[in-house]
Amino acid sequence: MASGTRRRHLGGAIRIMSLKFENIRKTFTEENGNEFVVLDDISFDVNDGEFVSIMGPSGCGKSTFLNMLAGILPVDSGEIWYQGSAVSPADLPSAYIFQESRVLNWRTVGENIKFALKAQGIPEAEHEERITSTLEMVGLENERDNYPLRLSGGMRQRVGIARALSVDPSILLMDEPFSSLDELTARQLREDVLELWQETDKTIIFVTHDVSEAVFLSDRVFFFDTRGQIFNRAEITHERPREPDDPELLETEAELMETFFDHMTAIQ
């Protein structure tokens, strides 16, 4: 595993556990009536202000898990705890950033953010300040009156990030937000997200199938397998800021991938 002393972001503050998942289970019913287990006994906790990634192959249930946290899919069984109380996904102060930006192409960048603010019941008097500040945070202050189709894919994803930040969630749910972008754009956005994370002190739950991305971004990584179970929990102890091509980071990636392939071979 990685060497070095783990440095908590924002001045080394010690984080406390604020989010806990206990025995989360999800099944889908197939056309023939059989039940298919997507997630089975998912249990882990997330510290306040922590950056955690969920990693695994396609079909392992990682996006399904995030969709349940966002309230898009119901939780079949298990409990979610937030700040010491059992809650439903609707009670979580979260915002969702999808794989695709899902911006409204017929609305300007500013109008997209305003739409989210209205949907969340944010007072009208706060809209202008929130739109301005979040666009500045993602470097799009000059694109407010542009329409998304005039922007690059990376810029559209920034609009999605700004829209999520505008409602000031404590938790950001991010589902492979850079997977459809070219590597140069994705690399820049990873750096930008880390900067925003350190500035805003959000808790981030990030879904990815890319071990390099997970190791570069995360404090901890939870590995799901094709049975919908957690089989590895890795703490990434490399100092921040990190460099994607750091030999120690690459060594950690190789170790984690070896563990992954050994496990997948064993359960086949």
N, C-alpha and C positions, 0 to 999 in steps of 0.2 A: 504494500500500500504506500501511499504518498508519504514523502518525508517532510519535515518542517513542522513548525508550530502553527496550529490553526489560529488565524486572526479574525475575530469577529469584526464585521464592518461597522462604520460609524464610531470610530474611536475606541474600538475594542469592548464595547458594552456587552455584558453578559445577557443572553436572551433567555426568556422563560417560555415554557410550553404553553401555547394558547389554543392549539387546534389538535384534536385527537379523533382518530377513526378507530372504531372497535367492531371487528367481525362483520365488515361490510360485505354483502353478498348480492349478486345480480344474476338473474337468469333470463333468457329469452325463450319463447316457445316457437319451435320450428313448424313448418307447414304440416308435417305429419303428426303434430301434437306432442312430440317429445320436447322435454325441457333441455336447454343447452346452458350449461353453467359458464358465464362470462367472467365473473369475479367471485372468488371464494375465500372468505375469511381474511379480508384485507384489514390489517390493523397496524397503524403507525401514528406517530405524533409529529407535529411541526412546531418549531419554536417561533416565537414572535419575531418578525423581521428576518426570517431565514429564507434562503433560496434553496428549494429542494426540487429535484427532477425525478420524474417517473419515466423509466426507460424500459423498452422491451420490443419484441418483434411485432409485426402487424398481426392483429387479431388477439392480442394478449389482454385486451380490456382497458388499456391505459386511457384512451379517449372516452370510453364509456364511463370510467371512474370520474373524469373531469366533468362530463355531461351531467352526472348525478349531482356533483357538488354545485353546479350552476343551476340545478333545478330543471334541466331539460328532460331528464329521465328520472323516474322514481327510484328510490332505494328500496330493494325488496326486504332486506333485514339488516340489522346492525345499527349502531349509533354513531352520531357525530356530536362531539363536544367542542364547545367554543368558550373560552374563558371560564371554564368550570361548570358550564351548564349544557345539558343536552339540547340540541337545536335541530331544526329541519334545515335543508339547504337554503330555503327562502330567508332564513334568519341570518345567514352568513353575510358579512359586509364585503361582498366580492364583486369583481367585474371580470368578464370573459373576453379574452383575445383569441380569436379563431385562427385556424390555419390560413384561411383566406380572409382578407381584411373585412369583407362584408359591409363595406361602406355603401351608402345610398348614392348611386351615380347621378341621380337627378337633383341632388342637393349639393350645395357648395361644401367645402371643407368645414367652414364655420357652422353652416346649417346642420351638418352631420353631428357635430358636437352638441349643438343646441337641442337637437332631437333627443339625444341621450339624456340631457339635463332635464328636459320636460318629462320624459318617461319616468325618471327617478323622482320627480316631484321637487326638484331643486328650485328654490324661489327665483323668480324672474330677475330680481334685483342682483343676483349673483352671477347671472349668465355671462355677461360681458367680461368680467374679471376672470372667470374660469376658462372661457374660450381663449382669451388672450394668453393667460399663463400656461395653459397646457400646450398650446401651439408653440410657444417659445421653448418649452421643455423638450419638445421633439424636433425643434429646428424648422418648423413650418410656418412661422409667423408671417411670412410673405405670401403664403398660399391660401390664405383664408377665403378669398373670393373665387378661387379656382374650383373647377369640378374635378372629381376623382379621376375620370377617364383621361384627363390631361396630365396626370401624374404618373411617375414610374411605379412599378410594383412595390419597391421598397418604400416609396413615399406614401403610397396608399396604406401600407401596413403601419406606417407611422401615424397616419390619421386614426387607424383603429386603436393604436396605443393611446393616443391623445384622448380619444373618446372614452376609453376605459378610465384613464386617470382623472378625467374631468369630474366624475362623480365621487372622487376621493375615497375609493375602497381601501379597506385595510389589507385585503387579500386579492392578488392578481392571479387568475387562472389562465395559463397560456398553453394552447394546444398546437404544438409544432408550428409556431408562427413564422418560421423562416424557411420551411422545407420547400416551398415553391419558388424561392428566390435563388439567383445565382450566388455562388460561394462568396464572391467579393462583397456583394450587398449584404448577404447574411452575416458575414464576419463583422461588418461595420455595425449592423443592427444589434448583434450580440454585445458589442462594446457599449453601444448606446443604452441598451437595457440595463446593463450592469451599472452604468453611471446613474440612470434614473432610480434604480433600486437603492443605491447608496444615498442619493439625495432625498428620497421620499420615505425610506424605511418601511416599504411595503413587504409583506410576506408574499413570496411567489411560489406557486406550484406549477411546474413547467413540464409538459409532456414532450418527449423526443424519442426517436429511434436511433439517434446518433450519439455514440459513446463519447466522441470528441467534444461535442456540444455540451453534453451533460457534465463532463469532467471540468471543462473550462468555466462553466457558469456556476456550478452548484456548491453548496455546503455539504449536502448529502444527496445520494442517489439511491432510489428504491427500484429494484429490478423486478419486473413482472415476467412470468413465463406463460407459455401457451395454455396452461391450465387455469390462468387467471389468479395465480398466487404470487406472493412476494417470496423470492428465493434468495435474495441478497440485499444487504443494506450497507452501502459504502459511504464512509465519511471521507470527504475530499479535504485533505489537510494542507494543501499547497498554499503558500502565502499569496495574497492579492496585492497589487494587480498581477494577473497571470498573462503569459504569452502562449498563444495556441500551439506554437512549435517548440515550446520548452521540452527538452529531453526527459525531464522528470515527469512532466504531464503526460507525455507520450508513453512513458513506461507504465504509468498508472492505467492509462487506457488499455494497453496491451494486457496487463494483468486482469483487468475487469472483463475483457473480451474472452480471455482464456477460461476464466471462471464461468462465464456465460455459456460458451460452447460445450464445456465439460458437463454442465448441468443439463443443457438441452439434449445432449447425447444420452445422458443417463435416464431421462424421462421418456424417451422415444420407445 
